[in-house]
Amino acid sequence: MSAADFWRPWEQKAESFDQARDIIHSIFEKWTDDGRSFAWRGQVDASWPLHSSLYRRLFWTEGSSIDESRLYDEEGKILAEFHRWGLHRGISGRLSVLNQLAVMQHFGAPTRLVDVSFSPYIGLWFAVEKKWSNTTPTKEDVDGRLFAFDVTDRLINENADKRDWEDCRKRPWRPSSVSADDWCDDILAWRPPRFEDRISAQHGGFLMGGVPKSWVHGSPRQWPKTTSSGGKWFQIDEVRSATSLPLRVHKLDSSDRGVRKNAVYTVRITPKGKADIRKHLEKLYGYRHATIYPDPTGFAQFAVPQLKSAP
């Protein structure tokens, strides 16, 4: 099973900027009276799983489904190595665990964090971003994907029970703790300090949460294969092959009237839609590589696509 199969029953399709804009607006219109807040993530390939870099690399290495206990153990080893390299201190002293993970994420080390934007149109830009491989455009002929995550009351910065996580020097999540079911039952979001220009430019933040479990609070956790009631369910290994976050996707129509919080929606963007959306985002909002990646690393990656990077 591919990740695309997992998302397909719930997705909407956009073939132009106007259609994508209307879907984004419909999410706001549905939830504006409830004061809900959303985070957004774009992926240039709609078939990609929604995996953190740590989960993805563990999965590639071990070739099997990874549970939260295994992810937690590997995360601890990486944090310990970060300390051994002497990278756990900043200009103001020792960094909290979350800030250590943010630094590692920024420079490409594997973490459980999943990048998001708190701007819907920046999230959309990442779904249609132009990429190159040795001067050749890539991912132009495949669908892209946009996710919308309801993070109301799930933002660590604004949650009275979680606000101190930002300053913790030990990991506040535990796979074997009493609250382990909660940790593996829903996503959390974090808006990090603006410690570098890219986070500011991207209105950036992170999602996190325990790896999905088949049982939560003593009851089975189920992921339906269709929007109709009484259908079949995905097995837990199939769920983990599509997402390393404990979330449930819903369809943005009358069939999800029972959803009152923590909704997740997804939009599939066709190749034709990518070009149209990219054009509008640059002309209307000025979004392009120079403004989304305003740092030397971004310049090195995207400023000279006309020159080969390999023989």
GUVEX-487079 format. One record per residue (C-alpha): x, y, z; residue number from 1. Coordinates in Angstrom, 2 decimals. Layout:
<atoms>
{px->X, py->Y, pz->Z, k->NUM}
...
</atoms>
This chain:
<atoms>
{px->0.00, py->0.00, pz->0.00, k->1}
{px->1.26, py->3.49, pz->-0.83, k->2}
{px->0.73, py->6.62, pz->1.24, k->3}
{px->-1.38, py->7.95, pz->-1.64, k->4}
{px->-3.85, py->5.11, pz->-1.02, k->5}
{px->-4.09, py->6.15, pz->2.62, k->6}
{px->-4.92, py->9.79, pz->1.82, k->7}
{px->-7.09, py->9.22, pz->-1.29, k->8}
{px->-10.52, py->8.71, pz->0.37, k->9}
{px->-10.24, py->12.05, pz->2.17, k->10}
{px->-8.49, py->14.32, pz->-0.30, k->11}
{px->-9.84, py->17.13, pz->-2.43, k->12}
{px->-8.30, py->18.00, pz->-5.78, k->13}
{px->-7.04, py->21.38, pz->-6.98, k->14}
{px->-6.10, py->22.02, pz->-10.61, k->15}
{px->-5.59, py->25.79, pz->-10.33, k->16}
{px->-4.79, py->28.55, pz->-7.89, k->17}
{px->-8.47, py->29.52, pz->-7.72, k->18}
{px->-9.48, py->26.00, pz->-6.71, k->19}
{px->-6.73, py->25.76, pz->-4.07, k->20}
{px->-7.67, py->29.19, pz->-2.71, k->21}
{px->-11.34, py->28.21, pz->-2.49, k->22}
{px->-10.50, py->25.02, pz->-0.56, k->23}
{px->-8.30, py->26.96, pz->1.87, k->24}
{px->-11.06, py->29.52, pz->2.36, k->25}
{px->-13.63, py->26.76, pz->2.90, k->26}
{px->-11.54, py->25.44, pz->5.79, k->27}
{px->-11.52, py->28.88, pz->7.38, k->28}
{px->-15.23, py->29.37, pz->6.73, k->29}
{px->-16.05, py->26.03, pz->8.31, k->30}
{px->-14.11, py->26.72, pz->11.50, k->31}
{px->-13.98, py->30.52, pz->11.87, k->32}
{px->-16.92, py->30.64, pz->14.31, k->33}
{px->-15.13, py->28.15, pz->16.55, k->34}
{px->-11.91, py->30.17, pz->16.52, k->35}
{px->-9.86, py->27.19, pz->15.36, k->36}
{px->-6.19, py->27.56, pz->14.31, k->37}
{px->-4.44, py->25.58, pz->11.59, k->38}
{px->-0.91, py->24.65, pz->10.60, k->39}
{px->-0.07, py->23.78, pz->6.99, k->40}
{px->2.40, py->21.51, pz->5.22, k->41}
{px->3.09, py->21.15, pz->1.51, k->42}
{px->4.85, py->18.22, pz->-0.17, k->43}
{px->5.80, py->18.32, pz->-3.85, k->44}
{px->4.97, py->14.62, pz->-4.28, k->45}
{px->1.49, py->13.53, pz->-3.20, k->46}
{px->2.65, py->9.92, pz->-2.86, k->47}
{px->5.13, py->10.74, pz->-0.10, k->48}
{px->4.32, py->9.61, pz->3.46, k->49}
{px->3.92, py->12.15, pz->6.23, k->50}
{px->6.99, py->10.99, pz->8.14, k->51}
{px->9.45, py->12.79, pz->10.35, k->52}
{px->13.03, py->12.52, pz->9.13, k->53}
{px->13.94, py->10.29, pz->12.09, k->54}
{px->11.07, py->7.89, pz->11.45, k->55}
{px->11.83, py->7.81, pz->7.72, k->56}
{px->15.51, py->7.02, pz->8.19, k->57}
{px->14.79, py->4.36, pz->10.83, k->58}
{px->12.23, py->2.79, pz->8.51, k->59}
{px->14.73, py->2.76, pz->5.63, k->60}
{px->17.43, py->1.30, pz->7.86, k->61}
{px->15.39, py->-1.43, pz->9.52, k->62}
{px->12.88, py->-2.11, pz->6.75, k->63}
{px->9.91, py->-2.54, pz->9.06, k->64}
{px->7.28, py->-0.61, pz->10.96, k->65}
{px->8.70, py->1.49, pz->13.80, k->66}
{px->6.83, py->1.97, pz->17.07, k->67}
{px->7.16, py->4.81, pz->19.56, k->68}
{px->9.47, py->2.92, pz->21.90, k->69}
{px->11.98, py->2.32, pz->19.10, k->70}
{px->11.78, py->5.92, pz->17.91, k->71}
{px->12.25, py->7.21, pz->21.45, k->72}
{px->15.36, py->5.06, pz->22.00, k->73}
{px->17.00, py->6.23, pz->18.77, k->74}
{px->16.10, py->9.84, pz->19.53, k->75}
{px->17.88, py->9.52, pz->22.88, k->76}
{px->21.03, py->8.20, pz->21.21, k->77}
{px->21.07, py->11.13, pz->18.76, k->78}
{px->20.60, py->13.69, pz->21.55, k->79}
{px->23.44, py->12.07, pz->23.51, k->80}
{px->25.68, py->12.27, pz->20.44, k->81}
{px->24.71, py->15.93, pz->19.99, k->82}
{px->26.00, py->16.51, pz->23.53, k->83}
{px->29.22, py->14.60, pz->22.87, k->84}
{px->29.88, py->16.89, pz->19.93, k->85}
{px->29.40, py->19.87, pz->22.27, k->86}
{px->26.54, py->21.30, pz->20.22, k->87}
{px->23.93, py->21.47, pz->22.97, k->88}
{px->24.87, py->24.95, pz->24.15, k->89}
{px->23.89, py->28.27, pz->22.64, k->90}
{px->24.97, py->31.84, pz->23.33, k->91}
{px->22.69, py->31.93, pz->26.40, k->92}
{px->23.72, py->28.57, pz->27.81, k->93}
{px->22.47, py->25.03, pz->27.47, k->94}
{px->19.68, py->24.59, pz->24.95, k->95}
{px->16.42, py->22.90, pz->25.89, k->96}
{px->15.67, py->19.57, pz->24.23, k->97}
{px->13.17, py->21.17, pz->21.86, k->98}
{px->15.67, py->23.83, pz->20.84, k->99}
{px->18.33, py->21.17, pz->20.31, k->100}
{px->15.92, py->19.31, pz->18.03, k->101}
{px->15.10, py->22.52, pz->16.17, k->102}
{px->18.80, py->23.18, pz->15.51, k->103}
{px->19.30, py->19.60, pz->14.32, k->104}
{px->16.22, py->19.83, pz->12.10, k->105}
{px->17.48, py->23.07, pz->10.55, k->106}
{px->20.78, py->21.51, pz->9.57, k->107}
{px->19.36, py->18.23, pz->8.32, k->108}
{px->19.92, py->15.81, pz->11.21, k->109}
{px->17.10, py->13.31, pz->11.81, k->110}
{px->14.50, py->14.33, pz->14.41, k->111}
{px->10.89, py->13.56, pz->15.22, k->112}
{px->9.86, py->17.12, pz->14.28, k->113}
{px->7.77, py->17.67, pz->11.14, k->114}
{px->8.07, py->21.10, pz->9.49, k->115}
{px->4.91, py->23.15, pz->9.02, k->116}
{px->3.95, py->26.75, pz->8.33, k->117}
{px->1.30, py->28.76, pz->10.11, k->118}
{px->0.58, py->30.50, pz->6.78, k->119}
{px->-1.69, py->28.55, pz->4.39, k->120}
{px->-0.15, py->30.07, pz->1.27, k->121}
{px->3.40, py->29.31, pz->2.33, k->122}
{px->2.29, py->25.74, pz->3.00, k->123}
{px->0.77, py->25.76, pz->-0.48, k->124}
{px->4.03, py->27.10, pz->-1.96, k->125}
{px->5.91, py->24.08, pz->-0.62, k->126}
{px->3.41, py->21.79, pz->-2.36, k->127}
{px->4.25, py->23.37, pz->-5.73, k->128}
{px->7.90, py->24.34, pz->-5.13, k->129}
{px->10.13, py->24.05, pz->-8.16, k->130}
{px->12.97, py->21.58, pz->-7.67, k->131}
{px->15.97, py->20.66, pz->-9.83, k->132}
{px->18.32, py->17.71, pz->-10.09, k->133}
{px->21.54, py->18.60, pz->-11.91, k->134}
{px->19.78, py->21.37, pz->-13.94, k->135}
{px->16.75, py->19.17, pz->-14.72, k->136}
{px->13.38, py->20.19, pz->-13.17, k->137}
{px->11.92, py->17.39, pz->-11.03, k->138}
{px->8.49, py->16.62, pz->-9.58, k->139}
{px->6.81, py->18.78, pz->-12.22, k->140}
{px->4.82, py->15.85, pz->-13.65, k->141}
{px->3.54, py->14.43, pz->-10.35, k->142}
{px->0.79, py->15.61, pz->-8.02, k->143}
{px->1.66, py->17.66, pz->-4.96, k->144}
{px->-0.11, py->17.63, pz->-1.61, k->145}
{px->-1.20, py->20.19, pz->0.98, k->146}
{px->-2.13, py->19.27, pz->4.55, k->147}
{px->-4.14, py->21.38, pz->6.99, k->148}
{px->-3.84, py->20.45, pz->10.69, k->149}
{px->-6.13, py->21.81, pz->13.38, k->150}
{px->-3.71, py->22.80, pz->16.16, k->151}
{px->-6.16, py->24.70, pz->18.35, k->152}
{px->-5.24, py->24.04, pz->21.99, k->153}
{px->-2.40, py->21.87, pz->20.69, k->154}
{px->0.17, py->24.65, pz->20.44, k->155}
{px->2.78, py->24.11, pz->23.14, k->156}
{px->3.45, py->27.86, pz->23.41, k->157}
{px->-0.18, py->28.53, pz->24.38, k->158}
{px->-1.04, py->25.37, pz->26.33, k->159}
{px->-0.85, py->25.86, pz->30.09, k->160}
{px->-0.04, py->22.18, pz->30.65, k->161}
{px->2.69, py->22.06, pz->28.00, k->162}
{px->4.21, py->25.55, pz->27.96, k->163}
{px->7.17, py->24.51, pz->30.12, k->164}
{px->8.15, py->21.92, pz->27.51, k->165}
{px->9.91, py->24.66, pz->25.59, k->166}
{px->12.47, py->25.06, pz->28.38, k->167}
{px->12.83, py->21.41, pz->29.48, k->168}
{px->16.36, py->20.02, pz->29.43, k->169}
{px->15.02, py->16.46, pz->29.41, k->170}
{px->12.45, py->15.06, pz->27.05, k->171}
{px->8.98, py->15.66, pz->28.58, k->172}
{px->7.43, py->12.88, pz->26.47, k->173}
{px->7.82, py->9.27, pz->27.60, k->174}
{px->6.63, py->6.19, pz->25.70, k->175}
{px->6.13, py->4.27, pz->28.96, k->176}
{px->4.59, py->7.02, pz->31.08, k->177}
{px->1.03, py->7.26, pz->32.33, k->178}
{px->0.36, py->9.89, pz->29.65, k->179}
{px->1.76, py->7.71, pz->26.86, k->180}
{px->-1.71, py->7.17, pz->25.41, k->181}
{px->-2.21, py->10.94, pz->25.11, k->182}
{px->1.22, py->11.33, pz->23.51, k->183}
{px->0.29, py->8.73, pz->20.86, k->184}
{px->-3.29, py->9.95, pz->20.46, k->185}
{px->-2.95, py->13.43, pz->18.96, k->186}
{px->-0.46, py->15.85, pz->17.46, k->187}
{px->1.14, py->18.80, pz->19.21, k->188}
{px->2.49, py->21.92, pz->17.52, k->189}
{px->5.33, py->24.21, pz->18.49, k->190}
{px->6.14, py->27.69, pz->17.26, k->191}
{px->9.91, py->27.94, pz->17.97, k->192}
{px->11.83, py->31.12, pz->18.78, k->193}
{px->12.85, py->33.07, pz->15.67, k->194}
{px->16.45, py->32.00, pz->16.02, k->195}
{px->17.15, py->32.27, pz->12.31, k->196}
{px->15.72, py->34.08, pz->9.29, k->197}
{px->14.23, py->31.02, pz->7.60, k->198}
{px->11.78, py->30.32, pz->10.43, k->199}
{px->10.57, py->33.92, pz->10.29, k->200}
{px->10.26, py->33.96, pz->6.49, k->201}
{px->8.33, py->30.70, pz->6.45, k->202}
{px->6.13, py->31.49, pz->9.47, k->203}
{px->7.55, py->28.17, pz->10.50, k->204}
{px->6.82, py->25.70, pz->13.24, k->205}
{px->6.83, py->21.99, pz->13.96, k->206}
{px->4.43, py->19.16, pz->14.59, k->207}
{px->5.25, py->16.27, pz->16.89, k->208}
{px->3.57, py->13.36, pz->18.60, k->209}
{px->4.00, py->9.71, pz->19.42, k->210}
{px->3.95, py->7.10, pz->16.67, k->211}
{px->0.37, py->5.89, pz->16.04, k->212}
{px->-0.79, py->3.01, pz->18.23, k->213}
{px->-3.49, py->0.41, pz->17.61, k->214}
{px->-4.85, py->0.83, pz->21.16, k->215}
{px->-5.33, py->4.14, pz->23.00, k->216}
{px->-6.88, py->4.49, pz->26.47, k->217}
{px->-7.72, py->0.79, pz->26.44, k->218}
{px->-9.80, py->1.02, pz->23.25, k->219}
{px->-8.90, py->0.14, pz->19.65, k->220}
{px->-7.81, py->3.08, pz->17.50, k->221}
{px->-9.14, py->2.64, pz->13.96, k->222}
{px->-8.39, py->4.29, pz->10.64, k->223}
{px->-11.19, py->3.77, pz->8.08, k->224}
{px->-10.44, py->2.99, pz->4.43, k->225}
{px->-13.54, py->4.79, pz->3.12, k->226}
{px->-15.76, py->7.70, pz->4.05, k->227}
{px->-18.77, py->5.41, pz->4.45, k->228}
{px->-19.62, py->3.83, pz->7.78, k->229}
{px->-19.11, py->0.14, pz->8.28, k->230}
{px->-16.17, py->-0.04, pz->5.89, k->231}
{px->-12.81, py->-1.74, pz->6.31, k->232}
{px->-9.94, py->-0.44, pz->8.43, k->233}
{px->-6.25, py->0.08, pz->7.79, k->234}
{px->-3.91, py->-2.11, pz->9.80, k->235}
{px->-1.50, py->-0.31, pz->12.14, k->236}
{px->1.54, py->-1.11, pz->9.95, k->237}
{px->-0.29, py->0.43, pz->6.98, k->238}
{px->-1.04, py->3.54, pz->9.04, k->239}
{px->2.60, py->3.90, pz->10.06, k->240}
{px->3.74, py->3.45, pz->6.48, k->241}
{px->1.73, py->6.58, pz->5.64, k->242}
{px->2.25, py->8.75, pz->8.73, k->243}
{px->4.44, py->8.81, pz->11.83, k->244}
{px->2.04, py->11.25, pz->13.53, k->245}
{px->-1.07, py->10.23, pz->15.51, k->246}
{px->-3.70, py->11.89, pz->13.34, k->247}
{px->-6.95, py->11.10, pz->11.56, k->248}
{px->-7.74, py->12.66, pz->8.19, k->249}
{px->-11.27, py->13.89, pz->7.48, k->250}
{px->-13.04, py->14.93, pz->4.32, k->251}
{px->-13.99, py->18.59, pz->4.04, k->252}
{px->-17.68, py->18.16, pz->3.34, k->253}
{px->-20.95, py->17.41, pz->5.07, k->254}
{px->-19.78, py->13.91, pz->6.00, k->255}
{px->-17.52, py->15.28, pz->8.76, k->256}
{px->-20.13, py->17.23, pz->10.69, k->257}
{px->-19.27, py->15.22, pz->13.76, k->258}
{px->-15.70, py->16.55, pz->13.77, k->259}
{px->-15.41, py->19.19, pz->16.46, k->260}
{px->-11.66, py->19.43, pz->16.93, k->261}
{px->-8.30, py->18.12, pz->15.72, k->262}
{px->-9.42, py->17.83, pz->12.10, k->263}
{px->-6.81, py->17.12, pz->9.42, k->264}
{px->-7.56, py->17.78, pz->5.75, k->265}
{px->-5.55, py->17.12, pz->2.60, k->266}
{px->-5.58, py->18.54, pz->-0.92, k->267}
{px->-4.01, py->16.87, pz->-3.95, k->268}
{px->-2.64, py->19.35, pz->-6.49, k->269}
{px->-2.30, py->18.30, pz->-10.11, k->270}
{px->0.81, py->19.06, pz->-12.22, k->271}
{px->-1.22, py->21.62, pz->-14.18, k->272}
{px->-2.24, py->23.23, pz->-10.90, k->273}
{px->1.35, py->23.46, pz->-9.68, k->274}
{px->2.42, py->25.88, pz->-12.43, k->275}
{px->-0.68, py->28.07, pz->-12.04, k->276}
{px->-0.39, py->28.19, pz->-8.24, k->277}
{px->3.33, py->28.97, pz->-8.36, k->278}
{px->2.70, py->31.85, pz->-10.76, k->279}
{px->0.01, py->33.39, pz->-8.55, k->280}
{px->1.96, py->32.97, pz->-5.32, k->281}
{px->4.98, py->34.74, pz->-6.79, k->282}
{px->3.00, py->37.55, pz->-8.43, k->283}
{px->0.53, py->38.14, pz->-5.59, k->284}
{px->2.69, py->37.43, pz->-2.51, k->285}
{px->6.29, py->37.48, pz->-3.72, k->286}
{px->6.91, py->33.87, pz->-2.70, k->287}
{px->9.97, py->32.39, pz->-4.40, k->288}
{px->13.14, py->30.65, pz->-3.27, k->289}
{px->14.88, py->33.92, pz->-2.39, k->290}
{px->12.12, py->34.93, pz->0.05, k->291}
{px->11.32, py->31.49, pz->1.46, k->292}
{px->14.99, py->30.51, pz->2.01, k->293}
{px->16.63, py->33.89, pz->2.86, k->294}
{px->19.99, py->32.54, pz->3.99, k->295}
{px->23.31, py->31.39, pz->2.49, k->296}
{px->22.21, py->27.75, pz->2.61, k->297}
{px->19.14, py->28.59, pz->0.56, k->298}
{px->21.25, py->30.55, pz->-1.91, k->299}
{px->23.62, py->27.60, pz->-2.31, k->300}
{px->20.72, py->25.24, pz->-2.93, k->301}
{px->18.54, py->27.27, pz->-5.28, k->302}
{px->20.30, py->30.34, pz->-6.72, k->303}
{px->22.11, py->28.69, pz->-9.65, k->304}
{px->19.91, py->25.86, pz->-10.95, k->305}
{px->21.31, py->26.40, pz->-14.47, k->306}
{px->24.70, py->25.01, pz->-13.41, k->307}
{px->25.21, py->21.29, pz->-12.99, k->308}
{px->25.93, py->20.00, pz->-9.50, k->309}
{px->27.56, py->16.80, pz->-10.77, k->310}
{px->29.36, py->15.69, pz->-13.96, k->311}
</atoms>
